[in-house]
């Protein structure tokens, strides 16, 4: 754990802002996951912004569905989706209620509870790989669709919350295209990360999936 870290919980007002303001401001914040086995705390080092109906890369680009309804608010809730028939990914909803947007939590550094995450991520070569990538992060923190819609604004016994933490200096924040996003949203520089942090995942451009012949 980082000494002197600010453990003040983030409020709903923090998330009730435009997604491109919230996303970089989440770097250095502490995501707390309370499990039956004990708490896990992760310092966020990499995120991506998704701007709903104006963003071709967003699940909400074509409007509200049963799958993406959580993205339309209220802010400060968790949007969890299942992808490739294998993995879950965790997002935090932001912006005004009724306008879909969210921040995908891509990577982080486990500060508390590493022993719990190692059991779920036994393929990780070291602790810096425990939550290096969005699917790994969700697996390490035992995140699945049961947490979809969970309020991440701290309250007693909450399974998810976010603390103020230790945001990095502005000159250490980098941004670039989002990983794996194709089409009209491919070039949006809406991925944000802490420069030089070993837990940040490698960038990969979108690769169209080929049908078997």
C-alpha positions, 0 to 999 in steps of 0.5 A: 500500500502507498504511504499517505494515500488518501482514503476518502471515497469518491462521490457521485459528483466525481462521476457526474462529469463528461467521460473524457474528464473522468477517465484520466482523472481515475488514474491513481485512484483505488478500486476496492473490491470486498469479497467473502474472502477479504478485501482487494485494493487496486490502484488504477493505471490504465483506462479507456473512455467510451462516449455512448451514442456519439462513439462508434466504439461504444456498446451504446452507440446504437442506443439503449438495450437490455445489455447496456442499460446500466450505461445510461446512468445514474453515474457511479455504477458498475457496468459489467459485460461478458465478451468472447464467451470467456471474459468479463470486463468492468466499467464505471458509468459517468456523465449525466443520467440518461446519456450513456458513457463509461470508463473501461478499467483496463489495468491496475496495481494490486495494493492489498489482497494480492494473495487472493488474486493469485489464486484466480490468476495463477497463470500470472508470472508475477504480481505486476501481471495480476491485473494487466488488461481488462479481463485479467483485472476482472478475473483477479477481482472476482468480477462477473455479471452479478455485479452489473449495476452495482453502486460503486459509491461507498456505503457500508458493506459495498462490494465495490467502491473507489477511493481518492488514492494518489493521482499521478502528476499530469506530465505522467499521464499519456493517451492514445488510441483505444486497444482493439477498437476498429471502424470509425472509433479506431483513432479516438485517443481515449485510452489513458495510462500512467507512463512507465508503469509496469502494470499497463497492458500493451497496445494492440490495434484492432484485428478484424476477425476472419471467418473460417473457410 
